[in-house]
């Protein structure tokens, strides 16, 4: 019987439930809800009222619907409502949104500081007072808010989705790939090792504090990213196929051992 899966995180987690990557995942799982790129601090903040959807513009061509939904649900905090309504069996979380984007405070609320998409919109450009907060530059302040938010989040799930098991995906940035000539290359651009250090702090806090089960592939084997990803361009979280296959095996070991 299929298990109902919800995802809070990034493509590193969501891509495991795509038939182009894991062809037979639907034998085991139904992915019923996804919230991508959101910080936990944003998720646990009050909904932003009176959103003018027309201001969420200048979206990447060919991905308009996907990006609009991503930005809109981060502002209206609909994920918590949907989580309660849909009652998944498992919620798989990775903390990419907090690690890579951080949070944006502005005069009418809080949202994820999505530099890729939000910053291009008229909504963002028209904000008069906006204050970003991130783990790189404001580590202690961010962690203080994040810990409160993640505790509130876990309490919410326990109260309103009591039969849902939480699994932490310890996804990590990888910078190595094989080019078209068969040579190993490295992707340059971000301090991926420091991001991974911070990611480890967040994961270990939740796993230890709340006794969550977890999937940790990066500590067991060295994986690569790929130029031949079926969905995305080359980037630090767009893994080779073996990663996704091993993820599904690890998930099956958690879910079906019960």
C-alpha positions as CSV (number, residue, x, y, z in Angstrom):
1,X,0.0,0.0,0.0
2,X,1.3,3.5,-0.9
3,X,2.4,5.7,2.0
4,X,1.4,9.4,1.7
5,X,4.5,11.7,1.7
6,X,4.7,15.4,2.3
7,X,7.9,17.4,1.6
8,X,9.3,20.6,3.2
9,X,12.6,21.4,1.6
10,X,14.3,21.5,-1.8
11,X,14.7,19.6,-5.0
12,X,17.3,17.4,-3.2
13,X,14.3,15.8,-1.5
14,X,11.5,16.4,-4.0
15,X,13.3,14.9,-6.9
16,X,13.3,11.5,-5.3
17,X,9.6,11.4,-6.0
18,X,9.7,12.0,-9.7
19,X,9.2,9.2,-12.2
20,X,12.0,10.5,-14.5
21,X,14.5,9.8,-11.7
22,X,13.0,7.0,-9.5
23,X,10.8,5.2,-12.1
24,X,8.9,2.9,-9.7
25,X,8.6,5.1,-6.6
26,X,4.8,5.2,-7.0
27,X,4.7,1.5,-6.0
28,X,5.5,2.7,-2.5
29,X,4.7,6.4,-2.1
30,X,2.2,9.1,-3.1
31,X,3.7,12.6,-2.8
32,X,0.7,14.6,-1.8
33,X,2.2,17.9,-0.7
34,X,5.3,19.9,-1.3
35,X,6.6,23.2,0.1
36,X,10.0,24.1,-1.5
37,X,12.7,26.6,-0.6
38,X,10.9,28.0,2.5
39,X,12.7,28.8,5.8
40,X,11.2,27.4,9.0
41,X,11.1,30.9,10.4
42,X,8.9,32.0,7.5
43,X,6.7,28.9,7.7
44,X,5.9,29.6,11.4
45,X,5.3,33.3,10.9
46,X,1.8,34.8,10.5
47,X,0.4,34.8,7.0
48,X,1.1,38.0,5.0
49,X,-2.3,39.6,4.3
50,X,-3.4,41.5,1.2
51,X,-0.9,40.0,-1.3
52,X,-1.2,41.6,-4.8
53,X,-0.4,38.5,-6.9
54,X,0.3,40.7,-9.9
55,X,3.3,42.0,-8.0
56,X,4.8,38.6,-8.0
57,X,6.1,39.1,-11.6
58,X,9.3,38.8,-13.6
59,X,9.4,35.1,-13.1
60,X,11.7,32.8,-15.0
61,X,10.3,31.9,-18.4
62,X,8.9,28.4,-18.6
63,X,8.7,28.1,-14.8
64,X,6.1,30.9,-14.1
65,X,3.5,28.7,-12.5
66,X,6.0,26.7,-10.3
67,X,7.7,29.9,-9.1
68,X,4.5,31.8,-8.5
69,X,3.1,29.0,-6.3
70,X,6.5,28.8,-4.5
71,X,6.4,32.5,-3.6
72,X,2.7,32.7,-2.9
73,X,2.6,29.8,-0.5
74,X,5.6,31.1,1.3
75,X,3.8,34.3,1.9
76,X,0.4,32.9,2.8
77,X,1.8,30.1,5.0
78,X,-0.7,27.7,3.4
79,X,1.6,24.7,4.0
80,X,0.5,24.3,7.6
81,X,-3.2,24.3,6.6
82,X,-2.6,21.8,3.9
83,X,-0.6,19.6,6.2
84,X,-3.4,19.4,8.6
85,X,-6.0,18.8,5.9
86,X,-4.1,16.1,4.0
87,X,-2.6,14.2,7.0
88,X,0.4,12.5,5.4
89,X,2.0,9.4,6.8
90,X,5.5,10.9,6.6
91,X,6.9,14.4,6.3
92,X,10.4,14.5,4.9
93,X,12.3,17.7,5.7
94,X,15.5,19.3,4.5
95,X,16.6,22.7,5.7
96,X,17.8,24.2,2.4
97,X,15.6,27.3,2.7
98,X,17.2,28.3,6.0
99,X,20.7,27.4,5.0
100,X,20.8,29.0,1.6
101,X,18.3,31.9,1.6
102,X,17.5,32.8,5.2
103,X,14.5,35.0,6.1
104,X,13.3,38.5,5.1
105,X,11.5,40.7,7.6
106,X,9.4,43.6,6.2
107,X,6.7,46.0,7.2
108,X,3.8,43.6,6.7
109,X,5.3,40.3,7.6
110,X,8.0,37.6,7.1
111,X,9.0,35.5,4.1
112,X,11.9,33.5,2.9
113,X,14.6,35.7,1.4
114,X,14.6,33.9,-1.9
115,X,17.3,35.7,-3.9
116,X,16.6,33.6,-7.0
117,X,13.0,34.6,-7.5
118,X,11.6,37.0,-4.9
119,X,14.2,39.6,-5.5
120,X,13.2,40.0,-9.2
121,X,9.6,40.7,-8.4
122,X,7.9,44.1,-8.1
123,X,6.6,43.0,-4.7
124,X,10.1,42.9,-3.4
125,X,11.3,46.0,-5.1
126,X,8.4,48.0,-3.7
127,X,9.1,47.0,-0.1
128,X,10.1,50.1,1.8
129,X,11.5,48.5,4.9
130,X,13.1,45.1,4.5
131,X,15.6,43.4,6.7
132,X,17.3,40.1,5.7
133,X,18.6,37.7,8.3
134,X,20.8,34.7,7.4
135,X,22.9,32.1,9.0
136,X,26.2,33.2,7.4
137,X,26.2,36.8,8.6
138,X,23.9,36.6,11.6
139,X,24.5,33.1,12.9
140,X,23.6,33.4,16.6
141,X,20.6,35.7,16.0
142,X,19.3,33.4,13.2
143,X,19.8,30.2,15.3
144,X,17.9,31.8,18.2
145,X,14.8,32.5,16.0
146,X,15.2,29.2,14.2
147,X,15.2,27.1,17.3
148,X,12.0,28.7,18.5
149,X,10.4,28.3,15.1
150,X,11.4,24.7,14.8
151,X,10.1,23.9,18.2
152,X,6.8,25.5,17.3
153,X,6.7,23.6,14.1
154,X,7.3,20.2,15.8
155,X,4.6,21.0,18.3
156,X,2.2,21.9,15.5
157,X,2.8,18.6,13.7
158,X,2.4,16.6,16.9
159,X,-0.9,18.4,17.7
160,X,-2.5,18.6,14.3
161,X,-0.9,15.7,12.4
162,X,-0.4,13.3,15.2
163,X,0.1,10.2,13.0
164,X,2.7,11.8,10.8
165,X,6.3,10.6,11.2
166,X,9.0,13.2,10.5
167,X,12.2,12.1,8.6
168,X,15.1,14.5,8.2
169,X,17.0,14.3,4.9
170,X,20.6,15.3,5.6
171,X,21.1,16.6,2.1
172,X,24.4,18.3,1.4
173,X,26.0,20.5,-1.2
174,X,28.3,18.6,-3.5
175,X,30.8,20.3,-5.9
176,X,32.3,17.4,-7.9
177,X,31.1,16.2,-11.3
178,X,32.3,14.4,-14.4
179,X,32.5,16.5,-17.5
180,X,31.7,15.5,-21.1
181,X,35.3,14.3,-21.5
182,X,35.2,12.0,-18.6
183,X,37.3,14.2,-16.4
184,X,36.4,15.1,-12.8
185,X,35.7,18.8,-12.3
186,X,34.6,21.0,-9.5
187,X,31.8,23.5,-9.5
188,X,32.9,26.9,-8.1
189,X,30.9,29.8,-6.7
190,X,29.8,29.2,-3.2
191,X,31.5,28.2,0.1
192,X,29.7,24.9,0.0
193,X,31.7,23.4,2.9
194,X,30.6,26.1,5.3
195,X,27.0,25.8,4.1
196,X,27.3,22.1,4.9
197,X,28.7,22.8,8.3
198,X,25.7,25.0,9.2
199,X,23.4,22.4,7.7
200,X,24.9,19.8,10.0
201,X,24.1,22.0,13.0
202,X,20.4,22.4,12.1
203,X,20.0,18.7,11.3
204,X,21.7,17.4,14.4
205,X,19.6,19.8,16.6
206,X,16.3,18.4,15.3
207,X,17.4,14.8,15.2
208,X,18.7,14.9,18.8
209,X,16.0,17.1,20.3
210,X,13.0,15.4,18.7
211,X,14.4,11.9,18.1
212,X,13.6,12.0,14.4
213,X,14.7,9.4,12.0
214,X,16.9,10.6,9.2
215,X,18.5,9.7,5.9
216,X,22.2,10.5,5.7
217,X,23.8,9.3,2.5
218,X,26.7,11.8,2.2
219,X,28.4,10.4,5.3
220,X,28.4,6.9,3.9
221,X,29.5,7.3,0.3
222,X,30.9,10.0,-2.0
223,X,28.4,11.1,-4.6
224,X,28.7,13.4,-7.5
225,X,26.4,16.0,-9.1
226,X,25.8,15.7,-12.8
227,X,25.5,17.7,-16.0
228,X,23.0,15.0,-17.2
229,X,20.3,15.6,-14.6
230,X,16.9,14.8,-16.2
231,X,15.2,17.9,-14.6
232,X,17.8,20.6,-13.8
233,X,21.0,22.2,-14.9
234,X,24.3,21.5,-13.1
235,X,24.2,22.6,-9.5
236,X,25.3,21.6,-6.0
237,X,22.0,19.7,-5.1
238,X,21.3,18.1,-8.5
239,X,22.8,14.7,-7.9
240,X,23.7,11.7,-10.0
241,X,21.1,9.0,-10.4
242,X,22.7,6.7,-7.8
243,X,22.0,9.2,-5.0
244,X,18.3,9.1,-5.6
245,X,18.2,5.3,-5.9
246,X,20.0,5.0,-2.6
247,X,17.7,7.6,-1.0
248,X,14.7,5.4,-1.9
249,X,16.3,2.3,-0.5
250,X,17.1,4.2,2.8
251,X,13.5,5.5,2.9
252,X,12.1,2.0,2.4
253,X,14.3,0.7,5.2
254,X,12.7,3.3,7.6
255,X,9.1,3.1,6.4
256,X,8.7,-0.6,5.8
257,X,10.7,-1.9,8.7
258,X,7.7,-0.9,10.7
